[in-house]
Amino acid sequence: TRAARADADAWLDRVGLDGLGDRRPSALSGGQRQRVALARALAAHPAALLLDEPLAQLDVRTAAALRDVLRSQVRATRTAVVLVTHDALDALTLADEVLVLVDGEVVERGRPADVLADPAHPFTAALAGTNLLVGTVADDCGGPVLVTPDGVRVPCPGGVPAGAPAQLTFPPPAVSVGPVPADAGAGERGTHARWEARVVDLEPGTTGVRVRTTGDVLADVPPARVPDLDLRVGATVTLTVPYDAQRLRARG
């Protein structure tokens, strides 16, 4: 009918496909077909909606626009949605509650911002791009440290007794990478955690070079600093993190 065609054209316009209503599916790209599928699902005004990676094949700008469409439509119609995604941005911008599944089991559940800012499981930490170290708290001459199973010793805030299993989280942007000072050794604790680490891997990052070090600790280094630091696999560096950027909690 004319009304149905007008509604379809309006939805195609909302997903950025205005004027393509007469094209056959074979004449559309994969991303365009994905946008049509999302528009078709929303146009039906369902009581509940299951979306499996609805934005996975789209470029960054198109995905951002469709998130706005999806969020506004779902909120306006109060549609119940189950969204399956591996994109932390989808969870943060679209979800009221997030469940993290690993091998079919729920390992975390809560508000997206809370879960992704302070993950309790390595899989969640990888999705959120957050450093997560697991180990045992020990007393050091300068204060508590978290000792990982592979022997990495990271100074950490207090709050968990020595000998207790614990986990430590902090974001890669909070990590500063520097050379090992000539007079490296025990000093005052101060306001920052400092420890030596070895470079394991280097890869392009969103703000420069992402450095992976022992303990699977990630740090982001600006491009201008890479030559001065002589970053290479196997090199020893000093990592520095403000204590107020760390979160230590006991593990059950």
Order of alpha helices (4+ residues) and beta strands (2+ residues): alpha-alpha-beta-alpha-beta-alpha-beta-beta-alpha-alpha-beta-beta-beta-beta-beta-beta-beta-beta-alpha-beta-beta
